Amino acid sequence: MNRWLFYWRKLSRQLWVRATAYAGLGVGAALIAAWGAPFVPSEMAERLGNESVEEILTILASSLLAVATFSVGAMVTAYTSVSSSATPRVAALVTADERTQKALSTFVGAFLYAIVSVTAINAQYYGAGGRAILFLISLCVVGLVAFRLLAWINTLSRLARVGHMIERVETEAREALCQRAARPFLGGTEGRLDAGVTIPSPQTGYVQNVDPDRLQALAAAADCRVEVLAMPGTLVRRGEPLARVSPDRLTDEACRDWQGAFAVGESRSFDQDPRYGLIVLGEIAARALSPGINDPGTAIQVVSAGLRLLDEWERARTDPEPVSCDRILAPPLDPADLIEDVLATTARYGAGDVAVSVRLRKVLASLAANPGPFRDPARRMARDQLERVRSGPSTRADRTRIESVKV
């Protein structure tokens, strides 16, 4: 992903960015009404430019502050609930939810619009024509607030549900998996460089994004090839290699140019890291199978979601995009890692639950039945799971039922 696009997407997910934009639009709409006053017909100004607009704005200002405060409190409650019932890694999706951000931003923007408008009216900023325009804008704002409020009520009904969070994580993981399947080597090819100089990481953290177009441009300018050593999701320490390029030496400036193609942060990101979404799904299953929660149904739902994701990645990888960055070498995704990320926690913690174990073995049997990248990893996991079941506290009847599902 282009590094500027990655940074923009990362910034746009921050709640304050959208709220600030809506607030600016609200203040601008309140002040711009006076500029259009000369174009308002006199009859319209007499009919609409009376004191009624101030009453509407006063109602908006007094009510929207309470609505915005309540909405923020509801979002914080949902954030806390999801962190405790699912996993803290999925809680960031609550604040990044587009419908949640639009609702909160609309309430804040409409509140500031009403406050600024009432203040401007009391300061005699508007004439009759300006108040007429303000009246029409206020009607539009009331309609927008009503629409957002109804949508927000619908969002609140499922915002903190674990099932909804599983769907959100599955959507994020599917997008990342399909992107990687289309460009399995970041648009380049598989391979390794026999020799070259390494590009060190400027800081300690997770590789969040790699910009293959920038790597291709730098490699073309230097007439060399580049091997990506730290794919998105890799934890690197300061000074550890991010990539290897074929020249024998690089200047400090050139090294910083190569480092600019890598985004290193404190946490992993869903955007270009397909394994992260699978890991988060596995964490949700692990939390659901803990003795304090004991929710095998959620674990079964995660197993089903994992099967869908693995199946889509397996089908998508058969039709990759043409090589667009021929100077880039990168390692592929390991199918064994994908199965381990999404299903290993269920196999580990769900061995004592018959329903979970049976469902998991059916999923593994489905993956192992077809010749493909998941056949051998699925069979290995099935053998490990069966050993856990046999060494666990399950009754003989339960073990017989689980063993009846052949993988």
N, C-alpha and C positions, 0 to 999 in steps of 0.2 A: 504494500500500500504506500502511496506517495506520502512522504513524511509530513507535508503541510496539511494534507487531507486528514491524516491520523491525528495531528495536533488539533485541527479544527473540530473533528468529531469528539475528541476528548474534552475540549473546552465547551462544546455545545451541550454536553450532557450535564454540565454544572447548572444547578437550579438558578443560581443568581444571574446567569447570562441571559436566559429567557425572561426572567422577571425584570431585569434592567431594561431589556428591549421593550417590553410591554409598558413599563413605567414611562420610558421616553416617549412612546407613542401616545400614551394618555396625556402627558403634559403638553406634547405638541398639538394634539387635537383640541385641548382646552384653549391654547393661546392663538391658534390659527383661525379661530372663528371670527375674530375681529378683522382679519385681513379680507375676508370675503363679504363683509358687510355692504360695501358699495354695489355689489352685484345682486343683492336681494331685492325683489320687488317690494314697493311700499305697502301694498295690500298684505302680502305675506308677513312683512315685518310687524305690521299692526296686529295681525291675528296671532302670531306665534311669539313675538318678542315681548311678552308680558312677564309677570312675576311667577308664573307657573313653573318655568324652567328652574328657578332657584329652589322651589319646593322639591322638585324631582332630584336635583343634585344633593340637597340636604339629606333626603332619604337614602340616596346611594352612599353618601359619605358615612352616615351613621351605621348603616347595616353592613357594608362591605368590610369594615374593619373587624367586626365580630366574625364575619364569614371567613376572612383570611386567617384570623387567629385560630379559629376552629379547624380549618383545613390543614394548617401547619401542625397543629396538635395531632390530628388524625394521621398525618403522614409519619410523624415521629413515633406514634403508637404502632403503626404498621411496620415501620423500620425495626423497632425493638422486638416486635412479635416474630417477624421473619428471622431475625438474627438468632432468637432462642429456639424456634421450632424447626427451622431448616438449617441454615448455616450463615455465619456472618459474611461469607463471600458473595452470597446472593442478595444481601441487603442493599448493595449499591444499585441494584436494578430498580429498587423502589423509587429512589430519588431521580434516577435516570429515565423513569417511565415518562413517555411523551405526553400522555393524557394528564398525568399528575402535574407535570410542569406547566402545561397549558392552562389548567384550571387555576392553580395558585398564581400564575403570572397574570391571568385575566383579572382576578380579584384585586391584586395589588395595583395593576395598571388602572383599573376602573376607579379604585379608591383615590389614587393620586389625581386622576382626571377630575373627579368630583370636588376634591379639596381645592385644587388650583382654580377650577371654574367658579366655585363659590367665592373664593378670595378675590378673583378678578371682577366678579359682578359687584361685590361690595366696594371695590376700588373704582367703580364706574369705568372699567376698561372697555366694556361693550356698549354699543348703542342698540337701538331696536333691531337693526339688521343682524348684528353680531349675536344677540340673544336668540333670534330666530334660527340662525345656523346652529347655535349651541343646543337649542331644543331638539333639532333633528338629530344631531350627533348623540344627544343623551338618549333618545329613543333607540338608536342603534346599539349604544352601550348597554342599555337595559336588556335588549334582546340577546346580545352576546353573553351577558352575565347569566341570564336565565338558561341559555343553552349549555354553557359551561357548568352551571350548578347541577343540572340534570345529568350531564355526562359524568360529573365528579361523584354524584351519588351512586351511579352505576359502577364506577371504578372502585369506590370504597367497599362495595359489596363483595369484591373478590381480591382486593389489593393484598391483603395479608394471608390469603389462603395458600397453603403449601402447594396444592395442585396448580394454582396459577403461577407460582414461582417456578415449578418444574417446567411448565410450558414456556415461560420466558427464557429459562436457561437452555431448554431444548432448541428454541428458536435461534438464540445466539450461537450455540454450538453448531447447529446445522449450517448457518451462514458461513462460519469459519471453516468447517469441514468441506463444504462445497467449493469455497474459494481455493482451499489447498488442493482439493482433488483436481480442479481445473488447471492449477499451476503447481504441480507437486514439488517442483524444485525452484519455486519462486520465479517461474518463467524461464529458468535456465535448464541445465541438464545435471544428471547425477555423475559424480566423480570426485576425485581428489587431486590436489596439486602435490607433486613430488617434492618441491622445494619452493621457498619464498619467504617473505617477511610477514610477520603477524601484526595485526592491528589490535592494540590493547584496548580494553574497556576503560573509559575515563572515570567510571564510578562503579560502586557495588550495587547490584540490583538485578531485576529481571529484564530480559530483553522483551520489550513490548511490541516493537515493530521493526521491520527491516524494509527499506525502500529499494526494491530491486532496480527500478529505473535509474536511480542515482548511482547505484553500484555499476550498472551497465555503462552509464555515461562516463564515469570516472575511469573504468577499465578501458573504454574505447579511447579516451584522451591519452591514457598512459600506454596504450597498445599492450595490454596484459590481460590476464584472467584472474578472477577472484573466487576463492572458496569460502562459503559461509560456514563458519565453525559454530556459531552460537545462534541457533534458530529461535524464533519467538517462543517464549516460555522458559528459556534457559536461564538459570541463576549464575551470574558471573561476578567474580570479585574484581576490584580495581586492578588493572594490569593484566588480567587474563585475556586470552585472544578472542576477538569477535570474528575475525576473518583472516584469511591468508591471501596475499597477492604475490604474483610471480616476480616482480623486481627484487633485486638483492637488497636495496636500501630505499628508504623514503625520508623526505624532509619532514620536519615537524608540522609544517603547514599542510602538506599532502596527507599526513596521518590524520590530522583533524578533519580534513575533507572526507576521508573514508569513515571516520567515526560518526560524522554527521548523518550517515545513512542508517544508523542504528539508534533507536530510542530505548533508553534504559531507565527504568523507574523502580519505585519501591514495591509494586505489586504487579501481578500478572493481569493481562487484559484479554477480553473475549475477542477482540477484533481480528487479530491475525494468529491467535493461539488456539488451534482446534482442540488440543488436549485439555485446556483449562476448563472449558464447558463440561467435558466428560468427568473431570475430577470433581467439579462442584456437584454434579449429579450424584456421584459416588458418595460425597460427604452428606448429601441430603438423605440418602439411603442409610448411611451409617448412623446418623442422628435418629432416624425413625426407628431403627432396630435397637437403640439403647434401652436399658431397663427402665429409665425414667420416663420415656415416651411410649415405647412398645407399640409401634404402629406399622405392622407388616404390610398393610395395604399400600402405604406410601412407598415402601421398598419395592413392591411388585410394580407399581407405577413407574418407578425409576428404571427398573429392568426392562420394561416394555419400551420406554423412551430410548434407552440405550440400544435396543435392538433396531429401532427405526433409524437411529443415527448411523449405526454401523452399516446397515443395509444401504442407506443412501450414499454413504461415502464409497462403499464397494462398487455401486453402480456408476457413480459419477466419475470415478477414477479411470474407467474404461474409455472415456472420451475427453482427454485433456486438451487444452488449448495448444496451438502451435508454439514452438519455442520462440520467445520474443527477446530474451536476454541471453544470447549465446555465449557470453563471456562469464556467466555466473555458474558455479558449481555448488550444489547443495545436497544434503542428505534427505532421503525420503522419510515419511512417517512409517513407524514400525507397527503393523497390525496388532502384534502382541501387546504393545504399550496401550493401544486404544481399548482393547478388551480389559486390560488390567485397570485402566483408569476408571471405567464406568461400572464394571461388574465385580471387581475383586473385593470391595468392601461388603457387598451383599453376600458373596460366597463366604467371607470370613465371619461376619457377625450374624448371618442368617442361617447358619448350619443347624441351629436348634429349632427352627420353625419349619414345619412341614410344608405349609403353603408357599413360603418363600423359596425353599429349596427345590420344590417341584417345579415352580415357575422358572427358576434360574436354569435348571437342567433342561427344561423344554427349549429355552432360548439358546442354550449352548448346543443342544442337539440340532436345532435349526441352523445355527452357524456352521456346525461341523458336517452337516449333511451334504453341502454343496462344495465342490472343489473350488478353492479360492484362498485368499490370504488369511482367513480366519479359521480354517479347518484345524490346523495343528494347535494354535493357541487355545481354541475352544476345547479341544480334547484334553489338553494339559490342565486347564482350569477345572474341567469336569472331574478329572482324577483327583485333583487336590481337594475339591469340594467333597467328594465321596469319602475321602480319608477323614476330613473334619467331622462329617456326619457320623461315621462309624466310631470315632473316638469321643463323641459328645454324649450328652445325657439322653438322647432320643431313645424311645422304646423300640423294641424289635419290629413291631407293626409299622411304626413310622419309617424306620430304615428300609423295610421291605417296599413300602410305597415309593420312597425316594429312589431306591435302586431300580425300580421297575421302569423308570424313564431312562432308556438306553441312549448313550451319546457315542 
